[in-house]
Amino acid sequence: MTINCFGKLIDLTTPKVMGILNVTPNSFYDGGKYSDEKSVLSQVEKMLIEGATFIDIGAYSSKPNAAFVSEIEEIERLNPIIHLVLNHFPETLISVDTFRSKVAKVGIENGACIINDISAGSLDAAMMETIAKLQVPYIMMHMKGNPQTMQSLANYENITKEMLFYFSEKVALARRFGISDLLIDPGFGFAKTKEQNFEVMNNLELFQMLELPILVGVSRKSMIYKTIGTSAEDALNGTTVMNTIALQKGAKILRVHDVKEAMETIKLVSQL
């Protein structure tokens, strides 16, 4: 199981880590931490040294009820960071976390190699056509609504069955457009209650029937810290537990804030 990042084949037989770099002032855990060049470079260097294969850059917070950010502002936040990272670490495989096709296009043209879309094309009708033209790996996440409305839409008769149907439709559409490298993300925390998040995790192995790499992003999320009665800042241990379960159920990429611990988890689980 591989994905092609501008001619570099990434083998996902052994799970990989995607380090999170939010360049927003309001992300739920690290908002505002990386607002200057020194802090950005320090964090990217740390994640690469610790073993991250990908760096996922987000310039629009998708936390519940996040403030709207214009397309222009998103691009103005994103582009300088891509250039900064690649100037200092030219081999970095950058993923752009966006649901806007114009932002995706600009990101790839400036050196990113993966698009990570929380809406799987639902929030921008031009996204899949754009990805097909760019011919880059495309991560499709499950979500209903948008960051402002999603938490009011957590209504399902059978969440796992409905999500599998959602992904089947999205994959079929992406294939019709000619997108080669697809990955799926169950979207923990997006249009899902705490209980629904755990139900999806419990059934995660069923998503392997789609025969696509599964990306899991539970790092320091509320499903963890609300369950154990702590905070995002104190949810690293809980994150490691959930990442362990995700790996055992077939996850191929862990999207995390804490790369070292995720790499250790992968090494240990691989011994089982």
N, C-alpha and C positions, 0 to 999 in steps of 0.2 A: 504494500500500500504506500504509494508515493504521491507527492505533489510537486509541480514544476514551478520554481520561483526564478523566472528569467533564465532558464537553462540549467539551473542548479536543482537536481532532484533531491528532495528531502524524503528520506525513508521513515515512515511512521510505524514500521514494525515495532520498534522501540518507541514508546511514547515520548513526546517532546514537551518543552515548557515555553509558553508565551508570556513574556513579562509585560506588565501593564505600565504604561506611561501616560497618565492623564495630564494634559496641559490646560485644564479648566480650573476656574476658581472655586467650583462648587461640587466636585465629585464627592461621593458619600464618604470615602475614606481618605483619599490623598489630595483632595481639592486644594489648590493653591500652593502645594509643596514644591512644584517644579515650575516656578515663574521666572527664573533667570537662567542664563546659559550654564553657569557653574553647577547649579543643582541638577539641571537636566543631564549634563555630561557625567556628573558623578553617579547619578542613579543608573544611567544606561551602562556605564562601565561596570558598575557593581553587578547588574543583572547579567551582562555578557560573561563576566568572569565566573559567575556562579553557575553558568550553564544554559542560559536562555538561548533557544534557537531562533525565536522571533521576538521582536519588540512591537507591541500594539500601541499605537499612538491615537489617543482620543482627544478631540477638541470641542466636543459637545457632550455635556453630561447627560446620560440617559437614566439617571436615578429617578424614582417616582416623583412626579410633579416638578421635574427640573425646569428651570427657566428656558424660554425659547432663545435660540441663538441664530442670527441670520447666517445665510450661506457665505456671505462675504466675510463676516467675522470668523466663521469656522475655518475658512481658507487662510485668513490672515494669522490665525493662531497656529495652524498646522504647518504651513510651508516652511517657515523659518526653523522649526524644530526638525523637520526631515532633513533639511540642508545641514543644520548643525550636527546632527547625529552622523550623517554620512560623510561629512568632512573630517570628522575625528575617528569614526569607526566605519570605513567604507564597505566592509563586508557584511554589515548588518542587514538582516532580512526584516524589513519594516512592513507591518500590517497597519492599515488605516481603518480606524473604527468610525464609520460614517454610514448614514442611510441615504445620502444625497449623491446622485450620479456625477454632478459637476465637481464636487469635492473629491470623489473617487478618482475621476479622470485627472484632475490636477495633482493629486497625491501620487498616482502611478507615474505620471509624466515627470515628477520631481524625484523619483527614485524609490518609492515604495513598491512592494511586489505582491501584496495580498490586500483584498478588501474584506472587511469584517462588518457585515450589515445586520443590525439588530432587527430589521424589518423584513429581511429576505425579499426585498423589492417592493413590498407593500406600500411604502411611503414615498416612492419615486418610481413612476411607471417606466422611466428611461434607464433604470439601474441595470437590469439584466442585459439589455442591448449594449450598454456601455461596457459592461464586464466582458461580454462576448467579443467586442472589438479590441479590448485591451488584452484579452487572453491571459488573465491572471487567476490564481486561485480565489474562490469566492466562498466565504463563510456565511451560511444562511441560518439565522437564529429564529426561534419561535417566539412570537409576541402577538398580542392583539392590541389594536389601537396605536397610540403613540406614548411617549414618556409622560405626557400630561394626563392621559386618560386611562392608561393600561390597568391600573389597580382597580378600576371600577368594572373591568371586563373579565374578571376571573370566574366565569361561569361555565361549567362543563358538566356533561352527563358522564363522560368517561374520558378523562383528560389524556391518558396515554393513547387511546384509540384515536381521539381527535387530533392529537399532535402528529401521529404517524400519517394520518390522512393529509394533514397540512403539508408535511414534508414531502409526501409522495407527489402532491400537486406541484409544489415548488420545484422539486427535482425535475419533473417532467417538463415544466415550463423552461427551466434553465437549459435542459438538454435541447429543446426545440430552438433556442437561441444559439446553441453551439458552444455553451460553456463546458469546458473539459474537466477542470479540477474543482470539485465541490466538497464542502465540509458542512456538517450540521452542528448546531449548538442548541440544546434544549431550552436555553433562555431561563435559567433559574432566577427567580425574582421578578420576572417580567410577566405581568398579567396572570400571576399565580399567588395563591395564599401560601402561608408557611406550610400548611398540611399538604397542599398540592405539590409543592416543591419536593417534599419528602416522598410523596407517591411517585413522582417522576424519577427521582433517584432510585427508588426501590425497583422500578421497571426499566432502568436504563439499558439493560442488556437487550431488550426488545428492539431498540433503535438500530441494532446491528443488522437487522433484516434489510435495511436500506442500502447496505453494502457501501457505506461512505464513512470516512473518518469522523469521529465524534469529538467535538471540543467541549470541555466542561469548564464553566466559570462560576465557581462558588466562593471565590476568595473573599473572606471577611464579610460575607453578606448577612442580611438580617435573619435569614432562615437558620443561620448558625448562632449568631449572638443572642437572638431573642429566645431561642430554645434553651441555651445554657445560662441565660440571665447575665450577660456581660455586655460588651460594646464592640464595635468594629476594631478598635485598637487592641482589644484583648481576645480576639477571635482567631489567632493563628493556630493554636492547638486544634480547635474545632475544624478549621479549614483543612488541616492535614488529615484529620479523620475522614472528612467527606471526600477529599481527593483520593485517599486510599480506596474507599468504596467505589468511586468512579472508575479508577484504574481496573479494579477487579471486575467491573461490569463492562469494560471495553473502551473506555475513553482513550483517545490517542494524543490529545493535546490538553494540557492543563493551563488555563489562563489565570495568572496569579500576580499578586503584589510581591510575594516572597519567594524568589526563585530558588534559593539555596534549599529551603525546606521541601519544596516541590520536587527538586532533583533527587533529594535523599529518599523521598517517598517512592519515586519511580524506581530507583536502584533497589530498594528493599522489596517492593512488590514483584519486581522482575525475577527475584530469587525463589518465588513461590512455585 
